[in-house]
Amino acid sequence: MNAENDPDSSLRDRLADEVAAEAAFEGFGWKSLAVAAERLALPREEADRLFPGGGPGVLAFLSERSDARMVEALEKAGIGTMKVRDRIRLAVRTRIEQHAGSKETARRALALLALPLNAPLGLKLLYRTVDAMWYAAGDTSADFNFYTKRATLAGVYSSTLLFWLNDRSPGDEATWAFLDRRIDNVMSFEKLKGQFTSRAQAASSRR
């Protein structure tokens, strides 16, 4: 998504936001797109041109836009100067807070992506999100760690997102506490894995 080279960027933004608002009631379907277009006094064919993929197309746009806004926010926060644990915590929290619409809108989005037909799109969007997080966090790995880091972060982000959807605590405090516990678990596992690897290498060298 490159807004600078897109003459329809502003209009597409507005239409996507209207769809997200309507999706809390109707889901991410053609009806929500039609209602959103009507609110903006857009002809239906114009809405179809902006989002030819319908609901999934709107979701893909919103996700990519949220990723871009997350990266911008993290760079402004000086994420590169933080410890790795703090970088990941901030990245996950910032991305969750970038969700367009209400929590019900997010539930509807996940429900659509959970359908077998849309599962590949869901995985694609999840990968893009965690890849953007690691990019913003300054990850430069190019070996097997590149994939393991993204797989691990995908688990942390997904579980925290699901917890957030049902969190009614003030300021979503319970969600951020849950996120801290998930990161602690991952860090403990990575430490244990590192110790095991070191011992295995030491044992092998003695043979």
Stockholm file with secondary structure:
# STOCKHOLM 1.0

chainA/1-207         MNAENDPDSSLRDRLADEVAAEAAFEGFGWKSLAVAAERLALPREEADRLFPGGGPGVLAFLSERSDARMVEALEKAGIGTMKVRDRIRLAVRTRIEQHAGSKETARRALALLALPLNAPLGLKLLYRTVDAMWYAAGDTSADFNFYTKRATLAGVYSSTLLFWLNDRSPGDEATWAFLDRRIDNVMSFEKLKGQFTSRAQAASSRR
#=GR chainA/1-207 SS CCGGGCTTHHHHHHHHHHHHHHHHHHCSSHHHHHHHHHHTTCCHHHHHHHCTTCHHHHHHHHHHHHHHHHHHHHHHTTGGGSCHHHHHHHHHHHHHHTCSSCHHHHHHHHHHHTSGGGHHHHHHHHHHHHHHHHHHTTCCCCSHHHHHHHHHHHHHHHHHHHHHHTCCSGGGHHHHHHHHHHHHHHHHHHHHHHHHHHHHHHHHHTC
#=GC SS_cons         CCGGGCTTHHHHHHHHHHHHHHHHHHCSSHHHHHHHHHHTTCCHHHHHHHCTTCHHHHHHHHHHHHHHHHHHHHHHTTGGGSCHHHHHHHHHHHHHHTCSSCHHHHHHHHHHHTSGGGHHHHHHHHHHHHHHHHHHTTCCCCSHHHHHHHHHHHHHHHHHHHHHHTCCSGGGHHHHHHHHHHHHHHHHHHHHHHHHHHHHHHHHHTC
//
